[in-house]
Amino acid sequence: MTWVHNVSISFQEAMGMMKRLVTFQCNRRIATQLWGQISPTVLSVLKELTSEYLLSVASGDLLLLDGRWYVTHNGLLGLARRNRCAGIRVQPVQPFCDPSAQRWAFEATVYKSKTCKGFVGYGDADPSNVSTLVRGAEMRVAETRAVNRALRKAYGIGICSCEEIGTSPSMGEKLPPQNANGNRNGAGPKVRDRLCQIIRQHKLDPELVKAYAVDFCGTKTLREATREQVENFVRQLADWADKDRNALLCQLNSYLGQKEGAA
């Protein structure tokens, strides 16, 4: 007969384990590796976010954009799970929705407990305030923004979420550079040189870019990708970095777990 031992732990014990795993020292080390020198003021904010909410840079809970911290959707959902959130209700705000114009608005209500009356947040999205790379997904963006705002209200998160950041129309109008003969980016310098140039110019993490490239090409390693696949990736990366660097950083940040696992 096989005996199965009960190894369940209390909520307090689980939170204690989390506090030992998610430390300011660990967050500071990984943040410095990703974004270089960080000012004392920004580090003090990171320390507060770590101790108060147990947000982890390694797990992709936080992003540092233009000297400011932003919480991610992943980070907010993790915070809700740790605090035993009872549920989230989301519904469209019909008077502000226009499917023909890809304009959407949602209302999200977060219930921290079964007796909670709810914390309400609203989110909207249309082609004028989303990245060109997520055009056609405005409905999902609006829903995510509403959920993020409601979660931030419920758990007292004062910083904005990166998914709530809009895109200015001027950025969306930029076109990728072309050569004099009209060729695309890949027809100029060598692919590897062009990729290194993009990484340096936009201060991207090489390891995260590599993980994204493998995912983009659909291969197990980058060596297995064809030249055409790599060229397409480099063009996509350059276009995204020029049009909406913040959105690109959000995408790259989703590969942080793979980088930590490799380390």
Helices and strands as residue ranges (DSSP letters): H 11-21, H 24-35, H 40-53, E 62-65, E 68-71, H 73-82, E 87-92, G 94-96, G 99-101, E 104-111, E 119-125, G 132-134, H 138-155, G 162-164, H 169-172, G 185-187, H 191-201, H 206-217, G 222-224, H 227-243, H 245-253, H 256-262
